[in-house]
Amino acid sequence: MKKIRNLLIAVIAITSLITTSTFAGSFGVGVSGNMASVSASGTETSGDAAGAETENSVQKATAGNQFGFGSIFAEYNFGDSERFTLGVDYIPGDADINSTTLSRTDASGTYVGYTAQQSGTQKANASISDHVTYYAELGIVNGVYVKAGFAQVNIDVTQATVTGYGKYEDKTLDAVTYGIGYKGGFGNNGFFKVEGFVYDYDSYSDTSSSANANKVTADLDVTGAKLAIGYKF
């Protein structure tokens, strides 16, 4: 709900520019279809809150997925030449960061003096949801533009864990985005955009709720392309 509220605030702010004669231009709304590739890498370090840790555990993993998704957007184009655009884009739904659920089995060793912190199989994945982007586009020449912006996304952690392992929290991450695209028109008021983009998110970090206070850090990046179709007022 917080992301939807931010989307509505941004749309109202952009729409208010229409009533200001100083900023003659056009207001546009539309939808887009996207294909994206997400890549993530992370490290989980076992803690020793009880002072009885006998294993040295640093687990590393990589994850990735490819998926398609849609979005809705609203933007304001400044001036008749549309050299500068401000907008907001919202992606409904969610997508898994990894194409399959990651799993790991921990077990105590057979030799004297070794004890695993948590014995059993842990399974985990995460998804991204409620993705909002605030962007600016600068026209270069003949419909080609460059894009930069700021985004926020929810990281929702799903885990199936053994007793005592603990869980990691859902978090909201910020990101910067940039890209390049081409914008053209059709009919009286229609327009389209073809764009390639990159998202670079802040690192996810958290300490688990287990007594051993395991720690995890992860980096997330997304690259993709979109085709957007809109209508200008």
SENU-293479 format. One record per residue: residue in three letters; z, x, y of N, C-alpha, C, CB in turn. Coordinates in pm, whole numbers, plus 32768, in hexadecimal, padded with zeros to 4 digits. Glycine has a CB too. Layout:
BEGIN
ALAZXYZXYZXYZXY
...
END
This chain:
BEGIN
MET800080527F8780008000800080008055807E80787FA48000
LYS804180C980798045812180ED7FB9814F8111809F819A80D3
LYS7F66817280AB7EDE81A180C67E88813080FF7E9E81DA8046
ILE7E9A80B680CB7E4E804481007E75802A81917E667FC580AB
ARG7EF6803781B07F238025823B7EE2808D82967FBC802F8244
ASN7EDF810A82697EA0817382B97E0B815782CE7EB281FB8277
LEU7DCA812282667D3C810082707D26809682DB7D0680D181E9
LEU7D79802E82DA7D697FC2833B7D837FF483C97DC87F4F831A
ILE7DE8804A83DA7E048081845E7D8E80D184927E8180D98459
ALA7D54812284397CE2817484627C6A811E84877CBC81D683F2
VAL7C5080B584387BDF805C84577BF3801884DD7BCE7FF283E8
ILE7C6E7FEA84F97C8A7FA985797C76800B85ED7D1B7F72857B
ALA7CA2808885D87C9480ED86427C01810A865F7CDC816E861B
ILE7BB1811485F57B22812F86087ADE80B7864B7ADF814E8582
THR7B01803F861D7AC37FC786567AE27FB886EA7AF17F4B860A
SER7B587FE187147B7E7FD387A07B24802387FD7C0E7FFE87B3
LEU7AE2808A87C77A8980DA881A7A0F808A88487A5D815787CD
ILE79EC802587FA79767FD6881C79877F9288A4795A7F6E87B0
THR7A017F6D88C47A1A7F2589417A207F8189BA7A9A7ED88936
THR7A15800589A37A1A80658A11798D80918A337A7280E089EB
SER795F806E8AAA78D4808A8AD178B7811F8AD678B7804D8B58
THR791E81718AE8790982018AF178CF82378A70798A82498B12
PHE78F081FA89FF78C5822B897D785A81CF8944793C8236891D
ALA77E781C88984777A81748952774881AE88CF7707816A89BA
GLY773E815A886C7710818887EA770A8114878A776C81F487B3
SER7722812C870A771980C286A6778980CF8641769180C58660
PHE77B3805B860F7819805485A877D58038852378847FE885C9
GLY77FD807D84BA77BF806C84397823805B83C8776580DF841C
VAL77FE800C8364784F7FFD82EB77F2800B8274789B7F7382E9
GLY782A8032820177D58041818D78218062810F777180AA81A6
VAL77D5807C80A7780C80A1802577C4811E7FF677FE802C7FBC
SER780281667F9977C481DE7F6377DC81E97ECE77F9825B7FAB
GLY777E822A7E8A778E824E7DFE779982E57DF4771882197DA9
ASN77F883167DA5781683A57DA1781A83D87D12789A83C27DE7
MET77F484557D01780B849F7C85785A851B7CAA778484C37C3C
ALA78C585367C60791D85A57C85794C85F17C0A799585727CD5
SER796E866E7C2179A886C47BBA7A2E86F77BEE7949873A7B95
VAL7A9986E07BA27B1E870C7BCA7B49877F7B707B8586987BC3
SER7B8487E47BAB7BB888567B5F7C4788727B8E7B5E88D47B71
ALA7C9C88937B2E7D2888AD7B4C7D5B891F7AF47D7E882E7B39
SER7DB8896B7B297DFB89D37ADC7E8E89D27B027DBB8A607AF7
GLY7EE389EC7AA07F7189E47ABB7FC58A3C7A617F9F89577AB0
THR80428A4C7A8880A28A9C7A3D81268A517A3480B68B277A7F
GLU81608A4C79BE81E48A1379AA82438A82797D81E0899E7942
THR82B08A9179C683138AF879A883958AB8797B832B8B537A23
SER83C58AE1790684428AAA78D184B88ADF791F84538ACB783C
GLY85148A847940858C8AAC798885FF8ACE792B85B78A3E79E6
ASP86718AEA796586E68B13791687648AE3795B86E98BAD7902
ALA876A8A61797487DA8A2B79C0885E8A3C797687C4899879DE
ALA885A8A3878F188D68A3F78A489018ACF788788C789F47822
GLY88AC8B2F78A788CE8BBB789088C48BE477FF89578BD678C1
ALA88808B9177AC88798BB0771E87E98BBD76EE88C08B4676CE
GLU878D8BD4774987008BDD772686E28C5C76D786A98BD877A3
THR86A08C4B7665867F8CBF761385E98CD2760386BF8CB3758C
GLU85978C79763A85078C8B763384D08CAB76BE84C38C0E75F8
ASN846A8CFC76C184278D1D773F83A78CCD7743840B8DB7774B
SER83A68C5B778883378BFE777F82F48BEB780683688B79774A
VAL82798C1C781182238C01788381A08BCD784A820D8C8278DD
GLN81888B4D785B81138B0C782280A98AF9788F81398A8477E2
LYS802E8B2078717FBF8B0F78CF7F578AB278907F808B9878F4
ALA7F168A6478E67EB28A0778B37E4A89EB791F7EF389837884
THR7DD389C978F47D69899D794E7D3E891179257CEF8A00794C
ALA7D0A88C679847CDF883D79687C63881F79B97D5087D67988
GLY7C1987BB798C7BA0879679D57B69871279A47B37880279C8
ASN7B1986D379F97ADE865279D67A6786387A337B4685DF79E0
GLN7A0C85E77A05799B85B97A56799985217A50791385F67A24
PHE798284E27AC3798784507AC5793A841B7B3E7A18841F7AC8
GLY7915839D7B3778D683597BA6793682F57BE4785783127B79
PHE792782DA7C63797F827A7CA7793B82467D247A0782BB7CCA
GLY796D81D97D57793A819E7DD1799F81A77E427912810E7DBA
SER797181937EBC79CA81917F2F799481337F9979DB821F7F69
ILE79EB810E7FF679C280C0806B79E3811280E77A088034806E
PHE79948103815079AC815281C8798B81038246795C81D381C4
ALA79C9813082B379AD80FB833979A5817183977A1A80938367
GLU7947816D83F5793581DF844F78FD81B284D578DA8248840F
TYR790E8209853878D581F085BC787C826585E1794481DB8626
ASN77FF82438609779D82A78632779682AB86CA7711828885F4
PHE77B18320870277B2832E87937724834B87C77812839F87BD
GLY76F982FA8829767883128869760482DD8818766683A48882
ASP759582CB885A751D8296881874E682F687B074B28278887F
SER74FA837787C374C383D98766751C83EF86ED74AD845D87AD
GLU759583B586EF75F483BF867F76108450865A75BE83738606
ARG762084A486BF763A853286A576C885498673762285848722
PHE772484EB869177B084FE866A77E7847C86317806852D86E2
THR782A848585BE785E840F857978ED8427854D780583EC84FF
LEU794283C1856079CA83C2852A79D7834F84C77A3483B6859C
GLY7A1B836784567A2482FC83F47A99830B839579A682F583A6
VAL7AA982A583427B1182A582DB7AD3826E825B7B8E824F8306
ASP7AF882AC81EA7ABF828881687B32827181067A5E82F88133
TYR7B2B820280BA7B9581E1805B7B5B81CF7FCF7BE081608086
ILE7B9982127F6C7B6F82097EE17BD581B47E957B6082977EA0
PRO7BB1813D7E697C0F80EC7E197C1481207D897BE680567E1B
GLY7C7B80F87D407C85811F7CB47CBC81AB7CA27BFF81157C72
ASP7CB081E07C277CE382657C097C8982A97BA37D73825E7BD4
ALA7CA1832C7B907C53837A7B2F7CAC83E67AF57BD483B87B72
ASP7C9D84017A737CEB846A7A327CBC84F37A5F7CE1845E799A
ILE7D1C854C7A757CFA85D67A9A7CC186217A247D76861F7AD0
ASN7CF3860579AB7CBD864679347C7B85DD78DB7D2C869178E7
SER7C0E8604789A7BC585A678467C11858077C87B3E85E07821
THR7C6E85D6779C7CC385B977297D5485D9774C7C95860A76AD
THR7DB1859B77067E3F85B5771D7E64863E76E57E95854776DE
LEU7EA8868F77357ED6871177077F55870176B57EED8770777F
SER7F648755764F7FDD874F75FE800B87DB75D97FC586FB757F
ARG808D87E675BF80C888657597813D8849753A80F588B97612
THR8148889774CE81B788867470821388FF747A8183887573E0
ASP829288E5749682F9894D749B835289407420834D8943751E
ALA837489B073E583CC89AE737084218A2B736E837B89A272ED
SER849B8A1F733F84F38A92733284BC8AF172C885838A66730F
GLY84CC8B7172E0849B8BD5728384F18BDE720684948C5C72C6
THR84BC8C2471A285048C327123855F8CAB712284A28C3C70B0
TYR85508D04718785A48D7A718986238D6171D985578DF071C2
VAL86888DB171BF870B8D9F71FD87058DB9729387728DFA71BB
GLY87438D6372E2874F8D7B737186E68D3673C587488E0B738B
TYR86868CEE7387861E8CAB73D686338C1573CF85908CD073A4
THR86388BD7744486458B46744B85EA8B1274B986D88B1B7464
ALA85938AB67499853E8A7974FF858F8A1E755684C98A2C74BF
GLN856B8A1375D585B389B9763085A789287601857E89C676BF
GLN852D88FD75E38517887675B484B7887F753D84DF88197625
SER84E0884974CB848B884B7455843E87C7744B84DE886473D6
GLY83BE87D27429836D875A741C82EA8769746783B886E1744D
THR829D86FC746C821A86FE74AC821F86B4753181AF86BF7451
GLN81F786F8759A81EE86BB761E815B86A1764082308717768A
LYS813F862D767680B7860A769E80B885E47732807F85967648
ALA8050860F777A804E85F3780B7FBF85EA783F809B865F7858
ASN7FB0859A78A57F34859478F27F5C8565797D7EC8853278AF
ALA7EFC855F79D67F15852E7A5E7E9784EB7A917F4185A17ABD
SER7EA884917AEE7E35844D7B2A7E4184507BC17E2C83BB7AF8
ILE7DCF84437C037DCB843A7C947DAB83AA7CBB7D62849E7CD1
SER7DF083777D227DDD82EC7D4A7DF482DC7DE07E3D82907CFB
ASP7DCA82697E157DDE82477EA37DAF82B87EFE7E7282277EC0
HIS7D3282DD7EEF7CF9834F7F377CC083217FBD7C8A83957EE2
VAL7CF38359802A7CC5833780B17C9683B680F87D3582F18103
THR7C2183B081367BEA842281817BCB83F982107B698459813C
TYR7BF7844A826F7BD4843982FD7B7484AA83207C54843A835A
TYR7AFD848A83517A9684F1835D7A4E84EC83E37A3384E282ED
ALA7A0D855D840179B585698475793285A5844779F685C084E5
GLU78C48570847A783F85A4845A77FB85D184DB77E885398411
LEU77BE864484D67774867A854976E3868C852277B087008579
GLY768A8641856675FC864C854B75C486D0857A75B185DB858C
ILE756F870C85277532878D854A74A3877A8578753887EF84D2
VAL744B874F851D73BF873B8540737D86E384D6737587C3854E
ASN73288687850472D6863484AB732885ED843F726C8689846A
GLY739985B6846473EB85698407744E85B983B57393852183AC
VAL7447863E83B974A58692836E7528869C83BB7469871F8354
TYR759886918374761A869983B5767A86EE83617655860B83CB
VAL76E1872083A4774F8762835F77CA870A836F776987F28396
LYS78248715830E789686BB830A7917870982F178838651829E
ALA798386DE83317A07871783197A6D86A683247A28878B837D
GLY7ADC86B382DB7B3E864882E27BC1866B82A07B0685CE82A3
PHE7C198607829F7C9F861082687CB1859C82077D0C860D82D9
ALA7CF285B681947D02854E81307D8F854E80F87C9D856180BE
GLN7DB684DC80C07E3384CF80777E1884877FF37E9E848380CB
VAL7E6084B17F8A7E4C84767F067ED184747EBB7DE084C47EB5
ASN7EE6840E7E697F5B84097E137F3D844F7D8F7F8683767DFB
ILE7F9C84A27D617F9584DF7CDD7FFA84967C857FB0857A7CE2
ASP7FC8844E7C21801D83FF7BC8802784467B417FE5836E7BB7
VAL809F84707B1D80B584BD7AA380D8845F7A31812685267AB8
THR8094847079BF80B38424794580E0848778DA803983D07915
GLN8150846A789A818884C4783681BD847677BE81F785187872
ALA81AD84B1774981F0848376CF824084FA769D8188844E7661
THR82C284F576B18314856B769A83808551763183548598771B
VAL83B285BF75FA842285B6759D84A385AD75EC84248630753C
THR850D858675A9858F857675EA85BC85FB762885F785447585
GLY85E685F376A6861B866876EA85B686B97737865B86BF7688
TYR85358697772B84D086E8776F84CB86CD7805844886CE7732
GLY84E08651782D84DA863178BB844D861078E8851086A3790D
LYS844285D8796083C085B0799583AA85E67A2183B485187994
TYR832A85E97A48830386147ACE82DF85997B22828C86777AC8
GLU82F585A47BA582E485337BFF825385217C2D833E85437C77
ASP823084A57C4E81B384897C9481C184BC7D24819183F07C91
LYS815184EC7D5B815785207DE580D684FE7E2F816D85B97DE4
THR80DE85057EB4806984F67F0A8042857F7F40808584937F7E
LEU7FC385A47F2D7F9286257F5A7F3086157FCD7F5086717EE6
ASP7F30867580287ECD867C80937E5886D580677F0C86B18116
ALA7DE886C580A87D73871680897D1C872581047D2286D78015
VAL7CCD878E81067C62879C81677BDE8789811D7C68882881B0
THR7B7C875081617AFA873981247A8C876681837AE986A680FF
TYR7A1F8793814A79AB87B78199792D87A0814579B4884B81C8
GLY78BE8791818978428776814277CA877B819D784986F080FE
ILE7756875F816476D9875A81AF768686E88177768B87E281A6
GLY763C86A481CF75F0863281A1757A861181F8764985BB8198
TYR753485A881D274C18576821D74D484E08233743B859381D3
LYS74BA84B482AE74CA842782D2744683F0830575378415833C
GLY741E837E82D073A3833D82FB73B882A883097332835A8299
GLY735082628335735B81D2834B72F081858301735581B383DC
PHE7307810282F372A480A982BA72B9801E82F772AE80A5821E
GLY724E7FD3830472577F4F834172837F5983D272B67EF882F3
ASN72BB7EEB840572E77EE88490736E7F2E84A472F17E5984C0
ASN73CA7F1C844774517F4F845A748A7F9983E174AC7EDF847E
GLY743D7FAB8379746F7FEF8302746B80878311741F7FC48289
PHE74C380CA82CA74BF815C82C774F0818D823E751681998339
PHE74CD8208821D74F98243819F752082D481B8748A82398133
LYS757383098160759C83958167759B83D180DA762983A381A7
VAL7567844A80D0756F8499805675C08515807774DF84BF801F
GLU76288531802A76888597805376C385E47FDD76F8855880A3
GLY76D986637FF1772686B57F9577AB86D77FD676D987357F6D
PHE781986D77F88789C86E87FC678F9873A7F6C78DC86607FE4
VAL796187707FAA79CA87BC7F657A51878E7F9C79B788577F77
TYR7AB4877C7F447B3E87617F6B7B9787D27F387B6E86D67F34
ASP7BE988087F907C4988707F6D7CD688397F877C2F88F57FBF
TYR7D20881B7F1C7DA287D97F297E14883E7F307DB887797EB4
ASP7E8188147F707EFB88647F6D7F2B88717EDD7F6888257FC6
SER7F7B88D77EC17FB088EB7E3B801988817E1A7FED89787E2E
TYR801788557D9D808187FE7D6A80EF88567D308049879A7CFD
SER816B883A7D5381DC88847D1B825288267D0A820288FE7D74
ASP829C883A7C9C830E87E37C84836988257C1C82E187567C54
THR83E887FB7C1D844A88257BB9846D87AD7B6484C888617BFC
SER846887BD7AE0847D874B7A87850C87197A8D8459877179F8
SER851E86A07A5A85A286617A5A85F9868F79E5859485CB7A57
SER85C886EC79938617871C79218686877A794F85BC876378BB
ALA86E8878F78F8875787E8791987298878792D87C187E378AD
ASN86B9889C78EC8687892478F88634893A7977863489467880
ALA861788CF79C085D288D77A42855089267A37862D89197AAA
ASN84F788FB79DC8474893A79D3842689247A5484268903795A
LYS83D189857A778385897C7AF382F089827AD683AE89EE7B54
VAL82A489337B20821489317B0F81D0893D7B9781E788B17AC7
THR816389877B9B810D898E7C12807D897D7BE381208A177C5F
ALA802C893D7C357FA189247C0F7F4A891D7C8B7F9588A27BBC
ASP7ECE894C7C7D7E6A89467CE87DFA88EA7CBD7E3289D37D09
LEU7DC4889F7D1C7D6088397D007CED88437D637D9E87AC7D05
ASP7C7288437D2D7BF988477D807B9487E37D4A7BBB88D67D85
VAL7B4787A77DA47AE187457D7E7A5F87667DC77B0F86B47D9E
THR79F187677D7E796B87747DBA791886FE7D8B792787FD7D93
GLY78BB86D17DDF786B865F7DB777FC86407E1778C285E77DA8
ALA77BA85D07DFC774A85A17E4E7752850A7E5976C185CE7E13
LYS771D84D57EC6772284447EDA76A1840F7F157797841F7F33
LEU768983907EFB762183437F3D766482CB7F7D75B083167ED9
ALA765C82C18001769C8255804B763481FD808E76FD828E80B5
ILE764F817C809175F7811A80D3764F80C7813075AD80BD8069
GLY762080B481AD7670806C820D761E8016826C76C280CC825C
TYR76677FD282C3762A7F7A832676687F9483AE763B7EE482FF
LYS76167FA2841576457FBE849C76497F3E84F075EC802784E0
PHE76B07F34854576BD7EC385A276A57EF1863177487E838597
END
